[in-house]
Every structure is written in C-alpha cells, then in structure tokens.
Amino acid sequence: MKAAVADTTRGPAIAVTLGDVRGIGPEIIEKALADDTVRASARFLLVGPSGTTLEVDEPVGEWRRDGNGAAAGALAGRSIERAVELALQGTVQGIVTAPLDKAALLAGGYDYPGHTEMLAALTRRRVAMMLAATRPNESMVNPLRVVLATTHLPLRDVPAAVTENAIVDVAATTRTGLREWFGIDAPRIALCALNPHAGDGGRFGREDDEILTPAARRAEIAGPFPADTVFVKAMRGAFDAVIAPYHDVGMTAIKVASFGHAVNVTLGLPFPRCSPDHGTALDIAGRGIADPSSMIEAMLLAARIATGMSSRA
C-alpha cells in the first residue's frame, strides 16, 4: 500500500498502525492521508513491526489474501509495540491505531482484550477509554464524551469491577485528560448509574446507593444519574464528560449520537492515542467502499492534542 505522506516540515510526527490488515484499516488510512486537512496537520508515519516507514514493511496484500488471523494478529501486535516504543522515545508525538480483530490478536500471541489494555501494559500507566464526539450536531450543544469505568468485560463480571476506587481513579484520569488534552479548565463530569433508574431506592439493586454515590462524592463528580437521561443532559450542555460503568451502555450512547465522527481516545498515556469509532469491518474489506470519516477525525484529534502538548512544553 502506498499512501500520501504529510509534508515533513509541518506539525508533530504521528505513528499510524494498520490494525488487522485483513480489515479496512489500510484502506481508511490511505483515504484519510489523501485529505488535505489531514496532511496539513502533522507528519503521519506508517508503522510496521520492524520500524517506521512510508510504506508498510510487510506484504499487506498477501496477508489479506491469506486470511490468516493469527498472522494478522501477530503483525498488529508487533506494530503497536513498535509505535509505543517510538512514542516513548520521543520519535513521534502521538499514535493513531486502525481497528484490531481481538480474536486474531489473541491468536497472534497477544493476550489483551484490546488496544486500551495493551497500551496500559506497555506504558505501565493507569488509563481510561474515552469515546469523544469531535463536533456537535443538530442534537448536541456540547460534543458528547463518554469514559468507561470498566472496558472489555463480560456483563456478569461488571458489578464486582465497578468499585468505589475504580470510579475515583477513572474520574481523576478523566479530569486530567479534559484539562490537558481538551483545554477544559474546570471539567464538569457526570457518573452514569449501573442499574435502571439508578436503582430506584434499592428496588432494582443497591450498587448505585452503596458504591456509586459515595464514589461520586469522593471524586467530586455529579451523579449517579440514570442512563436514560444522563447522556441527553451531557449533549444539552450540562456536562463535559460522562463516566459509564460498563462498555455497552457507554458505547451505545456515543455511537448513536455520533457514529462515524467519534474518536476513541486513551486517556492517561504520556502521548495521545486516537482510533476510529468502529471495528475492522472484515465483511467489506478490499471492496473500496469503507468510509474514512472517523479515521480522519482520529488523525486530526491526535495531531491537535500533540500540537497542544508541544506548545505547553
């Protein structure tokens, strides 16, 4: 795959990993790098497992045709490792990642549920997964931002993982990220309830009264509010971010509100990492019809955050 490359005299350097090369990652990256605004925002370097190059140093077309999930997962994992190494060295100032196939990543020897957990392990940082709408739409006063208190867990394991300390920690990471990366001096953060109607006084569970309410008080955030109202409040301008107790309640809200224009941001890293808001789309890979909109937004946001960090250094 040959891709347009940014002017090397402009902006920060951003590493771009291809994700699972059997999917739409290579296509949406190539399309995004053909965008004039993207090219003007930073220097984007495609990363393969052996280093940074203007072309991928693995036979991308052959991997796709082969359809070998384990091989594609191993390539994706090594590329992430290399991109993180470059970021920690200061060679690049941020990372953009194309989507992974989580089963292939495991088959390739990387036992992580996803990018977020792998990045936390590689950097030894406490991180939080945020999906951020990059712009308001007709239903939003503020762009919706959703942060997950727990990430890729079976639903049956969520209640035990939603602890008071977990909420306090993710609130601190969220507050720092909103201040330092999004320029919000006094972030207004809300907590989404775990149970229907925030437990309704214990009728539908006591976790909201006994765990989430004390956690919100300690973290100095608002809530917990029922899931069926808190995201609407945020979109109407009441909050800058909402902490969701588990994956699907948060992801459903952001994707319904802004699918295709939201960006996955890993808060807590020493460098920005952004990714599109969708998966590998293996079913349409190689057909030339993938929409690069979210990848474009991810590249622009990573460049914007990296530029801001450089200006404050």
C-alpha positions as a Markdown table, in Angstrom:
| # | Residue | x | y | z |
|---|---|---|---|---|
| 1 | Met | 0.0 | 0.0 | 0.0 |
| 2 | Lys | 1.4 | 3.4 | -1.0 |
| 3 | Ala | -0.1 | 6.3 | 0.8 |
| 4 | Ala | 0.1 | 10.1 | 0.6 |
| 5 | Val | 2.5 | 11.4 | 3.3 |
| 6 | Ala | 2.5 | 14.7 | 5.1 |
| 7 | Asp | 5.0 | 17.4 | 4.5 |
| 8 | Thr | 7.8 | 16.5 | 6.8 |
| 9 | Thr | 8.4 | 20.2 | 7.7 |
| 10 | Arg | 4.9 | 20.5 | 9.2 |
| 11 | Gly | 3.5 | 19.7 | 12.6 |
| 12 | Pro | 4.1 | 16.8 | 15.1 |
| 13 | Ala | 5.0 | 13.3 | 14.0 |
| 14 | Ile | 2.2 | 10.8 | 14.5 |
| 15 | Ala | 2.7 | 7.0 | 14.1 |
| 16 | Val | -0.1 | 5.1 | 12.4 |
| 17 | Thr | -0.6 | 1.4 | 12.9 |
| 18 | Leu | -2.6 | -0.6 | 10.4 |
| 19 | Gly | -4.6 | -2.7 | 12.8 |
| 20 | Asp | -5.7 | -6.0 | 11.4 |
| 21 | Val | -4.6 | -5.8 | 7.7 |
| 22 | Arg | -7.4 | -8.2 | 6.6 |
| 23 | Gly | -9.9 | -5.4 | 7.5 |
| 24 | Ile | -10.5 | -1.9 | 6.3 |
| 25 | Gly | -7.5 | -0.3 | 8.2 |
| 26 | Pro | -5.2 | 0.1 | 5.2 |
| 27 | Glu | -8.0 | 1.4 | 3.1 |
| 28 | Ile | -9.2 | 4.1 | 5.5 |
| 29 | Ile | -5.7 | 5.1 | 6.3 |
| 30 | Glu | -4.9 | 5.7 | 2.6 |
| 31 | Lys | -8.1 | 7.6 | 2.1 |
| 32 | Ala | -7.5 | 9.7 | 5.2 |
| 33 | Leu | -4.0 | 10.6 | 4.2 |
| 34 | Ala | -5.3 | 11.8 | 0.9 |
| 35 | Asp | -7.3 | 14.5 | 2.8 |
| 36 | Asp | -5.6 | 18.0 | 2.5 |
| 37 | Thr | -6.6 | 19.0 | 6.1 |
| 38 | Val | -5.1 | 15.8 | 7.5 |
| 39 | Arg | -1.9 | 16.2 | 5.5 |
| 40 | Ala | -1.5 | 19.7 | 6.8 |
| 41 | Ser | -2.0 | 18.8 | 10.4 |
| 42 | Ala | 1.0 | 16.5 | 11.1 |
| 43 | Arg | 3.6 | 14.1 | 9.7 |
| 44 | Phe | 2.0 | 10.7 | 9.6 |
| 45 | Leu | 4.3 | 7.7 | 9.6 |
| 46 | Leu | 3.0 | 4.2 | 8.9 |
| 47 | Val | 4.4 | 1.7 | 11.3 |
| 48 | Gly | 5.2 | -2.0 | 10.7 |
| 49 | Pro | 6.8 | -4.3 | 13.2 |
| 50 | Ser | 10.4 | -3.5 | 12.3 |
| 51 | Gly | 10.2 | 0.3 | 12.3 |
| 52 | Thr | 8.7 | 3.4 | 10.8 |
| 53 | Thr | 8.5 | 3.7 | 7.0 |
| 54 | Leu | 6.5 | 5.4 | 4.4 |
| 55 | Glu | 5.3 | 2.0 | 3.2 |
| 56 | Val | 4.3 | -1.0 | 5.4 |
| 57 | Asp | 7.3 | -3.3 | 5.7 |
| 58 | Glu | 5.1 | -6.4 | 5.5 |
| 59 | Pro | 3.2 | -7.7 | 2.3 |
| 60 | Val | -0.2 | -6.3 | 3.2 |
| 61 | Gly | -1.9 | -7.6 | 0.1 |
| 62 | Glu | -0.6 | -11.1 | 0.8 |
| 63 | Trp | -1.7 | -11.1 | 4.4 |
| 64 | Arg | -5.2 | -10.1 | 3.4 |
| 65 | Arg | -5.5 | -12.8 | 0.7 |
| 66 | Asp | -4.1 | -15.4 | 3.0 |
| 67 | Gly | -6.8 | -14.6 | 5.6 |
| 68 | Asn | -4.6 | -16.0 | 8.4 |
| 69 | Gly | -6.0 | -14.5 | 11.6 |
| 70 | Ala | -3.0 | -15.5 | 13.8 |
| 71 | Ala | -0.5 | -14.0 | 11.4 |
| 72 | Ala | -2.5 | -10.8 | 11.1 |
| 73 | Gly | -2.9 | -10.6 | 14.8 |
| 74 | Ala | 0.8 | -11.0 | 15.4 |
| 75 | Leu | 1.6 | -8.3 | 12.8 |
| 76 | Ala | -0.9 | -5.9 | 14.5 |
| 77 | Gly | 0.6 | -6.6 | 18.0 |
| 78 | Arg | 4.1 | -6.0 | 16.9 |
| 79 | Ser | 3.1 | -2.8 | 15.2 |
| 80 | Ile | 1.6 | -1.5 | 18.3 |
| 81 | Glu | 4.7 | -2.4 | 20.3 |
| 82 | Arg | 6.8 | -0.5 | 17.8 |
| 83 | Ala | 4.6 | 2.5 | 17.7 |
| 84 | Val | 4.6 | 2.8 | 21.6 |
| 85 | Glu | 8.4 | 2.4 | 21.6 |
| 86 | Leu | 8.7 | 5.3 | 19.1 |
| 87 | Ala | 6.4 | 7.4 | 21.2 |
| 88 | Leu | 8.2 | 6.8 | 24.4 |
| 89 | Gln | 11.5 | 7.6 | 22.7 |
| 90 | Gly | 10.0 | 10.9 | 21.5 |
| 91 | Thr | 10.5 | 10.0 | 17.9 |
| 92 | Val | 6.8 | 10.5 | 17.4 |
| 93 | Gln | 4.4 | 12.7 | 19.5 |
| 94 | Gly | 1.3 | 10.5 | 19.2 |
| 95 | Ile | -0.2 | 7.3 | 17.8 |
| 96 | Val | -3.3 | 6.6 | 15.7 |
| 97 | Thr | -4.4 | 3.0 | 15.5 |
| 98 | Ala | -6.6 | 1.3 | 13.0 |
| 99 | Pro | -9.0 | -1.3 | 14.3 |
| 100 | Leu | -8.0 | -4.7 | 15.7 |
| 101 | Asp | -9.6 | -8.1 | 15.5 |
| 102 | Lys | -9.4 | -9.1 | 19.1 |
| 103 | Ala | -9.6 | -12.9 | 18.4 |
| 104 | Ala | -6.8 | -12.6 | 15.9 |
| 105 | Leu | -4.7 | -10.5 | 18.3 |
| 106 | Leu | -5.0 | -13.4 | 20.9 |
| 107 | Ala | -4.3 | -16.0 | 18.2 |
| 108 | Gly | -1.2 | -14.0 | 17.3 |
| 109 | Gly | 0.2 | -14.3 | 20.8 |
| 110 | Tyr | -1.1 | -11.1 | 22.4 |
| 111 | Asp | -3.4 | -11.8 | 25.3 |
| 112 | Tyr | -5.1 | -8.4 | 25.6 |
| 113 | Pro | -8.8 | -7.6 | 25.3 |
| 114 | Gly | -8.0 | -4.6 | 23.1 |
| 115 | His | -5.8 | -1.6 | 22.4 |
| 116 | Thr | -6.6 | 0.1 | 25.7 |
| 117 | Glu | -5.4 | -2.7 | 27.9 |
| 118 | Met | -2.3 | -3.3 | 25.7 |
| 119 | Leu | -1.3 | 0.3 | 25.8 |
| 120 | Ala | -1.7 | 0.4 | 29.6 |
| 121 | Ala | 0.6 | -2.6 | 29.9 |
| 122 | Leu | 3.2 | -1.3 | 27.6 |
| 123 | Thr | 3.4 | 2.1 | 29.2 |
| 124 | Arg | 2.7 | 1.0 | 32.8 |
| 125 | Arg | 0.1 | 3.7 | 33.1 |
| 126 | Arg | -3.4 | 3.9 | 34.6 |
| 127 | Val | -5.5 | 4.7 | 31.6 |
| 128 | Ala | -9.1 | 5.3 | 30.7 |
| 129 | Met | -11.0 | 4.6 | 27.5 |
| 130 | Met | -12.9 | 7.7 | 26.1 |
| 131 | Leu | -15.1 | 7.9 | 23.1 |
| 132 | Ala | -15.4 | 11.5 | 22.1 |
| 133 | Ala | -17.6 | 13.1 | 19.5 |
| 134 | Thr | -15.4 | 15.6 | 17.7 |
| 135 | Arg | -18.1 | 18.1 | 16.9 |
| 136 | Pro | -21.7 | 19.0 | 18.0 |
| 137 | Asn | -24.5 | 18.0 | 15.7 |
| 138 | Glu | -28.1 | 19.2 | 15.5 |
| 139 | Ser | -29.0 | 17.3 | 18.7 |
| 140 | Met | -25.9 | 18.5 | 20.7 |
| 141 | Val | -24.9 | 21.7 | 22.4 |
| 142 | Asn | -21.7 | 20.1 | 23.5 |
| 143 | Pro | -19.8 | 17.2 | 21.8 |
| 144 | Leu | -20.6 | 14.1 | 23.9 |
| 145 | Arg | -17.6 | 12.4 | 25.6 |
| 146 | Val | -18.0 | 9.1 | 27.3 |
| 147 | Val | -15.4 | 7.4 | 29.5 |
| 148 | Leu | -15.6 | 3.8 | 30.6 |
| 149 | Ala | -15.1 | 2.7 | 34.2 |
| 150 | Thr | -14.7 | -0.8 | 33.0 |
| 151 | Thr | -13.8 | -1.9 | 29.5 |
| 152 | His | -13.9 | -5.3 | 27.8 |
| 153 | Leu | -15.6 | -7.5 | 30.4 |
| 154 | Pro | -18.4 | -10.0 | 30.3 |
| 155 | Leu | -21.6 | -8.3 | 31.7 |
| 156 | Arg | -21.7 | -10.8 | 34.6 |
| 157 | Asp | -18.3 | -9.5 | 35.8 |
| 158 | Val | -19.2 | -5.8 | 35.7 |
| 159 | Pro | -20.8 | -5.4 | 39.2 |
| 160 | Ala | -17.7 | -6.7 | 41.0 |
| 161 | Ala | -15.4 | -4.5 | 38.9 |
| 162 | Val | -17.4 | -1.3 | 39.5 |
| 163 | Thr | -15.8 | -0.4 | 42.8 |
| 164 | Glu | -15.6 | 2.9 | 44.6 |
| 165 | Asn | -11.9 | 3.1 | 43.9 |
| 166 | Ala | -12.3 | 2.3 | 40.2 |
| 167 | Ile | -14.7 | 5.2 | 39.8 |
| 168 | Val | -12.5 | 7.6 | 41.7 |
| 169 | Asp | -9.5 | 6.6 | 39.7 |
| 170 | Val | -11.2 | 6.9 | 36.3 |
| 171 | Ala | -12.6 | 10.3 | 37.3 |
| 172 | Ala | -9.2 | 11.6 | 38.2 |
| 173 | Thr | -7.8 | 10.4 | 34.8 |
| 174 | Thr | -10.8 | 11.9 | 33.0 |
| 175 | Arg | -10.4 | 15.3 | 34.7 |
| 176 | Thr | -6.7 | 15.4 | 33.9 |
| 177 | Gly | -7.3 | 14.5 | 30.3 |
| 178 | Leu | -10.0 | 17.0 | 29.8 |
| 179 | Arg | -7.8 | 19.8 | 31.2 |
| 180 | Glu | -4.6 | 18.9 | 29.5 |
| 181 | Trp | -5.8 | 17.5 | 26.1 |
| 182 | Phe | -9.1 | 19.2 | 25.6 |
| 183 | Gly | -8.4 | 22.6 | 27.2 |
| 184 | Ile | -11.3 | 22.4 | 29.7 |
| 185 | Asp | -10.1 | 24.2 | 32.8 |
| 186 | Ala | -12.9 | 23.1 | 35.1 |
| 187 | Pro | -14.4 | 19.9 | 33.7 |
| 188 | Arg | -18.0 | 19.0 | 34.6 |
| 189 | Ile | -18.1 | 15.2 | 34.9 |
| 190 | Ala | -21.2 | 13.1 | 35.5 |
| 191 | Leu | -21.5 | 9.4 | 36.6 |
| 192 | Cys | -23.9 | 7.1 | 34.8 |
| 193 | Ala | -25.8 | 4.7 | 37.1 |
| 194 | Leu | -25.3 | 1.0 | 37.0 |
| 195 | Asn | -28.9 | -0.1 | 37.5 |
| 196 | Pro | -32.2 | 1.0 | 35.9 |
| 197 | His | -33.4 | 4.3 | 37.4 |
| 198 | Ala | -30.2 | 4.4 | 39.5 |
| 199 | Gly | -31.6 | 1.5 | 41.5 |
| 200 | Asp | -34.8 | 3.4 | 42.4 |
| 201 | Gly | -34.0 | 3.4 | 46.1 |
| 202 | Gly | -32.8 | -0.1 | 46.1 |
| 203 | Arg | -35.7 | -1.6 | 44.2 |
| 204 | Phe | -33.5 | -2.5 | 41.3 |
| 205 | Gly | -30.2 | -3.0 | 43.0 |
| 206 | Arg | -28.2 | -1.3 | 45.8 |
| 207 | Glu | -24.9 | -0.7 | 43.9 |
| 208 | Asp | -25.8 | 2.9 | 43.0 |
| 209 | Asp | -26.6 | 3.9 | 46.6 |
| 210 | Glu | -23.9 | 2.0 | 48.3 |
| 211 | Ile | -21.0 | 2.2 | 45.8 |
| 212 | Leu | -21.5 | 4.8 | 43.0 |
| 213 | Thr | -23.0 | 7.6 | 45.2 |
| 214 | Pro | -20.0 | 7.5 | 47.7 |
| 215 | Ala | -17.6 | 7.3 | 44.8 |
| 216 | Ala | -19.1 | 10.3 | 43.1 |
| 217 | Arg | -18.9 | 12.3 | 46.3 |
| 218 | Arg | -15.2 | 11.3 | 46.8 |
| 219 | Ala | -14.4 | 12.1 | 43.1 |
| 220 | Glu | -16.3 | 15.4 | 43.2 |
| 221 | Ile | -18.4 | 14.5 | 40.2 |
| 222 | Ala | -22.1 | 14.6 | 39.7 |
| 223 | Gly | -24.4 | 11.6 | 39.9 |
| 224 | Pro | -25.1 | 8.8 | 39.6 |
| 225 | Phe | -27.8 | 9.6 | 37.1 |
| 226 | Pro | -29.9 | 7.0 | 35.2 |
| 227 | Ala | -28.5 | 6.0 | 31.9 |
| 228 | Asp | -31.7 | 7.0 | 30.0 |
| 229 | Thr | -31.2 | 10.7 | 31.0 |
| 230 | Val | -27.5 | 11.4 | 31.7 |
| 231 | Phe | -26.2 | 11.3 | 28.1 |
| 232 | Val | -29.0 | 13.6 | 27.0 |
| 233 | Lys | -28.1 | 16.0 | 29.8 |
| 234 | Ala | -24.5 | 16.0 | 28.6 |
| 235 | Met | -25.4 | 16.6 | 24.9 |
| 236 | Arg | -27.5 | 19.5 | 26.0 |
| 237 | Gly | -24.6 | 21.1 | 27.7 |
| 238 | Ala | -24.8 | 20.1 | 31.4 |
| 239 | Phe | -21.6 | 18.0 | 31.4 |
| 240 | Asp | -18.3 | 17.8 | 29.6 |
| 241 | Ala | -18.0 | 14.0 | 30.0 |
| 242 | Val | -20.0 | 11.1 | 31.4 |
| 243 | Ile | -18.4 | 8.1 | 33.1 |
| 244 | Ala | -20.2 | 4.9 | 32.1 |
| 245 | Pro | -20.0 | 1.9 | 34.4 |
| 246 | Tyr | -19.7 | -0.6 | 31.6 |
| 247 | His | -18.8 | -0.9 | 28.0 |
| 248 | Asp | -22.1 | -1.2 | 26.1 |
| 249 | Val | -24.1 | 1.5 | 27.9 |
| 250 | Gly | -21.4 | 4.0 | 27.1 |
| 251 | Met | -20.6 | 2.8 | 23.6 |
| 252 | Thr | -24.2 | 2.7 | 22.6 |
| 253 | Ala | -24.8 | 6.3 | 23.7 |
| 254 | Ile | -21.8 | 7.7 | 21.8 |
| 255 | Lys | -22.3 | 5.7 | 18.7 |
| 256 | Val | -26.0 | 6.5 | 18.4 |
| 257 | Ala | -25.1 | 10.2 | 18.9 |
| 258 | Ser | -22.1 | 10.5 | 16.6 |
| 259 | Phe | -21.1 | 7.3 | 14.8 |
| 260 | Gly | -18.5 | 8.0 | 12.1 |
| 261 | His | -17.4 | 11.2 | 13.7 |
| 262 | Ala | -16.4 | 10.0 | 17.2 |
| 263 | Val | -12.8 | 9.1 | 18.2 |
| 264 | Asn | -11.5 | 6.5 | 20.7 |
| 265 | Val | -9.0 | 8.3 | 22.9 |
| 266 | Thr | -6.9 | 6.6 | 25.6 |
| 267 | Leu | -6.6 | 9.0 | 28.5 |
| 268 | Gly | -3.7 | 8.7 | 30.9 |
| 269 | Leu | -0.9 | 8.0 | 28.4 |
| 270 | Pro | 2.2 | 10.2 | 28.1 |
| 271 | Phe | 1.2 | 10.8 | 24.5 |
| 272 | Pro | -2.1 | 10.9 | 22.6 |
| 273 | Arg | -3.5 | 7.7 | 21.2 |
| 274 | Cys | -6.6 | 8.0 | 19.0 |
| 275 | Ser | -8.5 | 5.5 | 16.9 |
| 276 | Pro | -11.7 | 5.4 | 14.8 |
| 277 | Asp | -15.0 | 4.5 | 16.5 |
| 278 | His | -15.6 | 1.3 | 14.6 |
| 279 | Gly | -14.2 | -2.2 | 14.1 |
| 280 | Thr | -12.3 | -4.0 | 11.3 |
| 281 | Ala | -15.3 | -4.4 | 9.0 |
| 282 | Leu | -13.9 | -7.7 | 7.6 |
| 283 | Asp | -17.0 | -8.1 | 5.6 |
| 284 | Ile | -16.4 | -5.1 | 3.3 |
| 285 | Ala | -12.5 | -5.2 | 3.3 |
| 286 | Gly | -10.9 | -4.9 | -0.1 |
| 287 | Arg | -14.1 | -3.5 | -1.8 |
| 288 | Gly | -13.0 | 0.1 | -1.7 |
| 289 | Ile | -16.2 | 1.3 | 0.0 |
| 290 | Ala | -15.0 | 1.9 | 3.6 |
| 291 | Asp | -15.8 | 5.3 | 5.0 |
| 292 | Pro | -12.7 | 7.1 | 6.3 |
| 293 | Ser | -14.6 | 9.8 | 8.3 |
| 294 | Ser | -13.8 | 8.5 | 11.8 |
| 295 | Met | -10.1 | 7.8 | 10.8 |
| 296 | Ile | -9.8 | 11.4 | 9.6 |
| 297 | Glu | -11.2 | 12.7 | 12.9 |
| 298 | Ala | -8.8 | 10.4 | 14.8 |
| 299 | Met | -5.8 | 11.7 | 12.9 |
| 300 | Leu | -6.9 | 15.3 | 13.3 |
| 301 | Leu | -7.5 | 15.0 | 17.0 |
| 302 | Ala | -4.2 | 13.2 | 17.6 |
| 303 | Ala | -2.4 | 16.0 | 15.8 |
| 304 | Arg | -4.3 | 18.7 | 17.7 |
| 305 | Ile | -3.5 | 17.2 | 21.1 |
| 306 | Ala | 0.1 | 16.6 | 20.2 |
| 307 | Thr | 0.4 | 20.2 | 18.9 |
| 308 | Gly | -1.1 | 21.5 | 22.2 |
| 309 | Met | 1.3 | 19.4 | 24.3 |
| 310 | Ser | 4.3 | 20.7 | 22.3 |
| 311 | Ser | 3.2 | 24.3 | 22.8 |
| 312 | Arg | 2.9 | 23.8 | 26.6 |
| 313 | Ala | 6.3 | 22.1 | 26.9 |
